Amino acid sequence: MGRAESIADEQRKTREGTSGKYNYTDVRALERAGITQYKSQPGSNFMRVIDLHFSQYTKEKKPFYGKAVYVHNHVGADDRTFLCMKKMYGLPCAMCDLSEKLKSVDPNDARIKELWPSSRYLFFVFDTRSADTERKGLQWYDAPAAIKDGIVSLSTDPRTNRTIDISSRDEGMDVVFDRVGSGINTKYIAFRLIPGEKPPESWYKNAPDDFEEFLLKPEYSEVATELAQLPAPTVESRGGEARGDSRSQGGVNPGVVQDPTPEVRQPVQVPQMSAPAPIPVPVPVPAPVPAPTAPEVRSRGEVPAGAESRVRGEVTPANGVSPEVRDRIAQLKQQGG
């Protein structure tokens, strides 16, 4: 890597921040402002949420003191995290386009869910556990949605139904919650508010004006290039939206023209699966039926050959005349001469 490339790489790192996990937050800019990162600890956590200036808003239109950010996680070989430009600013998003591409091939593709943006919340806080932690100064907190939900659940006085602004300089209170478990089993429970001394004016005076100045807004081609490092369908801008604009809306790197045809991976070839051959069903073969035998033709009264009849316990010949009867007939003929 030459000098020019190394300088360009350092410029990229400055623009993206120092933490690979927080590619949507300008960590370097926060550090230059003297703002370090707050991280919750196992057990009880104490913090005072600080209201920002929001100078471009009137008092009646002031936004929520926590900034909702929608991010795509685990992008590319470096496991980076990017803002979802579609969810945040209504601009084309390479991750969302890839999700649509997969969905058009197979709506049940398990990868679709992994491409969905997840929500986080940014807060500026003071760690009020002790005087020592307060001396760390203003910190930024990349919080899961569970933290926001816990704070909001306490933001109504159950007796008067009055809204409680915990970030208020005059009426704000400390938020306390417990963190239990670890990894994917981490839970945030037992949220409560406790009154404390009014924070010094410096806590608010040195606070940033808005969250937007610390958000990193990626170019479409930057995310597409990260996606190209892993096998997946081609990322295309949905609906033919141009990717070569300056993206000046929403403060996204104005004046920077994007590559309209970023190098991305080749589309996945979906094999045409032929239907399996049916399993032959054995057909029972009937037993041969013997040809009918023609009945024996004889004169009426004739005894079939071989037939026998039993008369008085003796066997009668086939013509039906016993020897005794024959002898008697012979005697009568002699007498009658």
C-alpha positions as CSV (number, residue, x, y, z in Angstrom):
1,M,0.0,0.0,0.0
2,G,1.5,3.3,-1.1
3,R,1.3,6.6,0.7
4,A,-1.7,7.8,-1.2
5,E,-3.6,4.6,-0.5
6,S,-2.7,4.7,3.2
7,I,-3.9,8.3,3.5
8,A,-7.2,7.4,1.7
9,D,-7.6,4.5,4.1
10,E,-7.1,6.7,7.1
11,Q,-9.6,9.2,5.7
12,R,-12.1,6.3,5.4
13,K,-11.5,5.3,9.0
14,T,-12.0,8.8,10.1
15,R,-15.2,9.1,8.2
16,E,-16.5,5.7,9.5
17,G,-15.4,5.9,13.1
18,T,-13.2,3.5,15.0
19,S,-15.6,0.8,16.0
20,G,-16.5,-1.8,13.5
21,K,-19.8,-2.4,15.3
22,Y,-20.9,1.2,15.0
23,N,-20.4,2.0,11.4
24,Y,-23.5,4.2,11.5
25,T,-22.0,6.5,14.2
26,D,-19.1,8.8,13.8
27,V,-17.1,7.7,16.8
28,R,-14.1,9.8,16.0
29,A,-16.2,13.0,15.8
30,L,-17.8,12.1,19.2
31,E,-14.4,11.5,20.7
32,R,-13.1,14.9,19.4
33,A,-16.0,16.5,21.1
34,G,-15.0,14.8,24.4
35,I,-18.0,12.4,24.4
36,T,-17.2,8.8,25.3
37,Q,-19.4,5.8,25.0
38,Y,-21.7,4.7,27.8
39,K,-22.0,0.9,28.3
40,S,-24.5,-0.7,30.8
41,Q,-23.1,-3.0,33.4
42,P,-24.5,-6.1,35.0
43,G,-26.7,-5.2,38.0
44,S,-28.1,-1.7,38.6
45,N,-27.4,1.2,36.2
46,F,-28.0,4.9,36.9
47,M,-28.1,7.6,34.3
48,R,-29.5,11.0,33.6
49,V,-30.7,11.5,30.0
50,I,-29.7,14.9,28.6
51,D,-31.9,16.9,26.3
52,L,-30.2,18.2,23.2
53,H,-30.6,21.8,21.9
54,F,-32.5,20.9,18.7
55,S,-32.1,24.5,17.6
56,Q,-33.9,24.0,14.3
57,Y,-37.1,23.1,16.1
58,T,-39.5,25.3,18.0
59,K,-40.2,24.4,21.6
60,E,-43.6,22.9,20.6
61,K,-42.0,20.8,17.9
62,K,-39.1,19.5,19.8
63,P,-38.4,15.8,19.0
64,F,-38.0,12.9,21.4
65,Y,-34.8,13.0,23.4
66,G,-33.7,9.6,22.1
67,K,-32.9,9.1,18.4
68,A,-34.4,6.1,16.7
69,V,-31.9,4.6,14.2
70,Y,-32.6,1.7,11.9
71,V,-29.6,-0.4,11.0
72,H,-28.5,-3.4,9.0
73,N,-26.2,-5.6,11.0
74,H,-23.5,-8.1,10.0
75,V,-22.9,-6.8,6.5
76,G,-20.1,-8.2,4.4
77,A,-17.0,-10.1,5.5
78,D,-16.1,-7.4,8.1
79,D,-19.4,-7.8,9.9
80,R,-20.2,-4.1,9.5
81,T,-23.4,-2.2,10.5
82,F,-25.0,0.5,8.3
83,L,-27.9,2.8,8.5
84,C,-30.9,1.7,6.6
85,M,-31.2,4.6,4.2
86,K,-34.7,3.6,3.1
87,K,-36.1,3.4,6.6
88,M,-34.3,6.5,7.8
89,Y,-34.6,8.9,4.8
90,G,-36.7,7.2,2.1
91,L,-33.6,6.7,-0.1
92,P,-32.5,3.5,-2.0
93,C,-30.9,0.9,0.3
94,A,-28.8,-1.9,-1.1
95,M,-29.7,-4.3,1.8
96,C,-33.5,-3.7,1.3
97,D,-33.1,-4.2,-2.5
98,L,-31.3,-7.5,-1.9
99,S,-34.1,-8.5,0.5
100,E,-36.6,-7.8,-2.3
101,K,-34.5,-9.8,-4.8
102,L,-34.5,-12.8,-2.5
103,K,-38.2,-12.5,-1.8
104,S,-39.0,-12.5,-5.6
105,V,-37.2,-15.8,-5.9
106,D,-38.4,-17.4,-2.8
107,P,-40.7,-15.6,-0.3
108,N,-39.7,-18.2,2.4
109,D,-36.0,-17.7,2.0
110,A,-34.6,-17.7,5.6
111,R,-32.0,-15.0,4.7
112,I,-34.8,-12.4,4.2
113,K,-35.3,-11.9,7.9
114,E,-31.6,-11.5,8.5
115,L,-31.7,-8.5,6.0
116,W,-34.4,-6.7,7.8
117,P,-33.3,-3.5,9.6
118,S,-33.4,-3.5,13.4
119,S,-34.1,-0.5,15.6
120,R,-31.7,1.1,18.1
121,Y,-31.9,4.3,20.1
122,L,-29.2,6.9,20.7
123,F,-29.1,8.8,23.9
124,F,-26.7,11.4,25.4
125,V,-26.4,10.6,29.1
126,F,-24.4,11.1,32.3
127,D,-23.6,8.1,34.4
128,T,-24.9,9.1,37.8
129,R,-23.9,6.0,39.8
130,S,-21.3,8.0,41.7
131,A,-19.4,11.3,41.6
132,D,-16.5,9.5,39.9
133,T,-18.7,8.2,37.1
134,E,-20.2,11.7,36.7
135,R,-16.7,13.1,36.1
136,K,-16.5,11.0,32.9
137,G,-18.6,13.7,31.4
138,L,-21.2,13.4,28.7
139,Q,-21.5,10.0,27.1
140,W,-23.4,8.6,24.1
141,Y,-25.4,5.5,24.6
142,D,-26.3,3.1,21.8
143,A,-29.3,1.4,23.5
144,P,-31.5,-1.5,22.5
145,A,-35.2,-0.7,22.0
146,A,-35.9,-2.3,25.4
147,I,-34.2,0.7,27.1
148,K,-36.4,3.2,25.3
149,D,-39.5,1.1,26.1
150,G,-38.6,1.0,29.8
151,I,-38.1,4.7,30.0
152,V,-41.3,5.5,28.1
153,S,-43.3,3.2,30.4
154,L,-42.3,5.5,33.3
155,S,-43.0,8.7,31.6
156,T,-46.6,9.1,32.8
157,D,-47.5,10.0,36.4
158,P,-50.0,7.3,37.3
159,R,-51.8,9.6,39.8
160,T,-52.2,12.7,37.6
161,N,-51.7,11.2,34.2
162,R,-49.1,14.0,33.5
163,T,-46.3,13.3,31.1
164,I,-42.9,13.2,32.7
165,D,-40.0,14.5,30.7
166,I,-37.0,12.8,32.3
167,S,-34.6,14.9,30.2
168,S,-35.9,18.2,31.5
169,R,-33.3,20.5,33.0
170,D,-35.6,21.5,35.8
171,E,-37.9,18.5,36.4
172,G,-35.9,15.6,35.0
173,M,-35.0,12.5,37.0
174,D,-32.5,9.7,37.0
175,V,-33.4,6.5,35.3
176,V,-32.5,3.3,37.1
177,F,-32.7,-0.2,35.6
178,D,-31.1,-3.6,36.1
179,R,-29.3,-5.6,33.5
180,V,-29.4,-9.4,33.9
181,G,-28.1,-12.3,31.8
182,S,-25.6,-12.0,29.0
183,G,-25.4,-12.4,25.2
184,I,-28.8,-13.0,23.5
185,N,-30.3,-13.7,27.0
186,T,-29.6,-10.2,28.2
187,K,-32.6,-8.5,29.8
188,Y,-33.3,-5.0,31.1
189,I,-35.7,-5.0,34.0
190,A,-36.9,-3.1,37.1
191,F,-37.1,0.3,35.5
192,R,-37.7,3.1,38.0
193,L,-37.2,6.9,38.3
194,I,-35.5,8.5,41.3
195,P,-35.3,12.3,41.9
196,G,-31.8,13.7,42.2
197,E,-30.1,17.0,42.5
198,K,-30.6,19.4,39.5
199,P,-27.7,18.8,37.1
200,P,-25.3,21.7,36.5
201,E,-26.0,23.9,33.5
202,S,-22.7,22.7,31.9
203,W,-24.2,19.2,31.4
204,Y,-26.7,20.8,28.9
205,K,-24.5,23.6,27.6
206,N,-21.9,21.2,26.2
207,A,-24.5,18.8,24.7
208,P,-24.6,18.5,20.9
209,D,-27.3,20.3,18.9
210,D,-28.7,17.2,17.3
211,F,-28.0,13.6,16.6
212,E,-27.8,14.0,12.9
213,E,-24.3,15.5,13.0
214,F,-23.0,12.1,14.3
215,L,-24.8,9.7,12.0
216,L,-22.8,8.2,9.1
217,K,-24.9,7.9,5.9
218,P,-23.5,5.3,3.6
219,E,-23.5,5.5,-0.2
220,Y,-25.5,2.8,-2.0
221,S,-22.4,1.6,-3.8
222,E,-20.5,1.3,-0.5
223,V,-23.1,-1.1,1.0
224,A,-23.4,-3.0,-2.4
225,T,-19.6,-3.5,-2.4
226,E,-19.7,-5.0,1.1
227,L,-22.5,-7.3,0.0
228,A,-20.4,-8.4,-3.1
229,Q,-18.0,-10.1,-0.7
230,L,-20.5,-12.8,0.0
231,P,-22.4,-15.0,-2.4
232,A,-25.9,-13.7,-2.9
233,P,-28.2,-12.4,-5.7
234,T,-27.3,-9.2,-7.6
235,V,-28.2,-6.0,-5.8
236,E,-30.2,-3.8,-8.1
237,S,-32.0,-0.6,-7.3
238,R,-35.7,-1.4,-7.0
239,G,-38.0,0.2,-9.5
240,G,-35.2,1.5,-11.7
241,E,-34.2,4.2,-9.2
242,A,-31.0,5.9,-10.2
243,R,-28.0,5.3,-8.0
244,G,-25.8,8.0,-9.5
245,D,-27.4,11.0,-7.8
246,S,-25.7,13.2,-5.3
247,R,-27.8,11.9,-2.4
248,S,-28.0,15.5,-1.1
249,Q,-31.3,14.8,0.5
250,G,-31.1,14.3,4.3
251,G,-27.6,15.6,4.3
252,V,-26.1,12.5,2.7
253,N,-22.7,13.4,1.4
254,P,-23.8,16.2,-0.9
255,G,-21.8,16.7,-4.1
256,V,-20.5,13.1,-4.1
257,V,-21.7,11.3,-7.3
258,Q,-22.1,7.6,-6.8
259,D,-21.0,4.9,-9.3
260,P,-24.2,4.0,-11.2
261,T,-22.9,0.5,-11.8
262,P,-21.1,-0.8,-8.7
263,E,-19.4,-4.1,-8.9
264,V,-21.6,-6.6,-7.2
265,R,-21.8,-10.3,-7.0
266,Q,-23.3,-12.5,-9.7
267,P,-26.9,-13.5,-9.1
268,V,-27.5,-16.9,-7.6
269,Q,-28.5,-19.5,-10.2
270,V,-31.7,-21.1,-8.9
271,P,-31.7,-24.7,-10.3
272,Q,-34.8,-25.9,-12.0
273,M,-35.9,-28.8,-9.9
274,S,-37.8,-31.4,-11.9
275,A,-40.6,-33.3,-10.3
276,P,-39.6,-36.7,-8.9
277,A,-40.7,-39.7,-10.9
278,P,-43.8,-41.3,-9.4
279,I,-43.3,-44.5,-7.5
280,P,-44.9,-47.4,-9.4
281,V,-47.9,-48.9,-7.6
282,P,-48.0,-52.7,-8.0
283,V,-51.2,-53.8,-9.8
284,P,-52.6,-57.1,-8.5
285,V,-52.8,-59.8,-11.2
286,P,-56.0,-61.8,-11.0
287,A,-55.7,-65.6,-10.8
288,P,-56.5,-67.2,-14.2
289,V,-60.1,-68.2,-14.5
290,P,-60.5,-71.7,-16.1
291,A,-62.5,-71.9,-19.3
292,P,-66.0,-73.1,-18.6
293,T,-66.4,-76.9,-19.4
294,A,-69.3,-77.7,-21.7
295,P,-71.9,-79.8,-19.8
296,E,-72.2,-83.4,-20.7
297,V,-75.0,-84.0,-23.2
298,R,-77.1,-87.1,-22.6
299,S,-80.7,-88.4,-23.1
300,R,-83.1,-87.7,-20.4
301,G,-83.4,-90.6,-17.9
302,E,-79.9,-91.9,-18.8
303,V,-77.6,-92.5,-15.9
304,P,-74.2,-91.0,-16.4
305,A,-71.4,-93.4,-16.8
306,G,-69.8,-94.3,-13.6
307,A,-72.7,-93.1,-11.5
308,E,-73.6,-95.4,-8.6
309,S,-76.6,-95.7,-6.4
310,R,-77.1,-97.6,-3.2
311,V,-80.2,-99.7,-2.8
312,R,-80.7,-101.7,0.3
313,G,-77.0,-101.4,1.2
314,E,-75.9,-103.0,-2.1
315,V,-74.3,-101.5,-5.0
316,T,-76.6,-101.1,-8.0
317,P,-75.1,-101.5,-11.4
318,A,-75.1,-98.6,-13.8
319,N,-78.3,-99.8,-15.6
320,G,-80.2,-99.8,-12.3
321,V,-81.2,-103.7,-12.4
322,S,-80.0,-105.9,-9.6
323,P,-79.0,-109.6,-10.2
324,E,-82.1,-110.9,-8.2
325,V,-84.4,-109.0,-10.5
326,R,-82.7,-110.4,-13.6
327,D,-83.0,-114.0,-12.3
328,R,-86.8,-113.5,-11.6
329,I,-87.4,-112.1,-15.0
330,A,-85.7,-115.1,-16.6
331,Q,-87.9,-117.5,-14.5
332,L,-91.1,-115.8,-15.6
333,K,-90.0,-116.0,-19.3
334,Q,-89.4,-119.7,-18.9
335,Q,-92.8,-120.3,-17.3
336,G,-94.6,-118.3,-19.8
337,G,-92.8,-120.3,-22.5
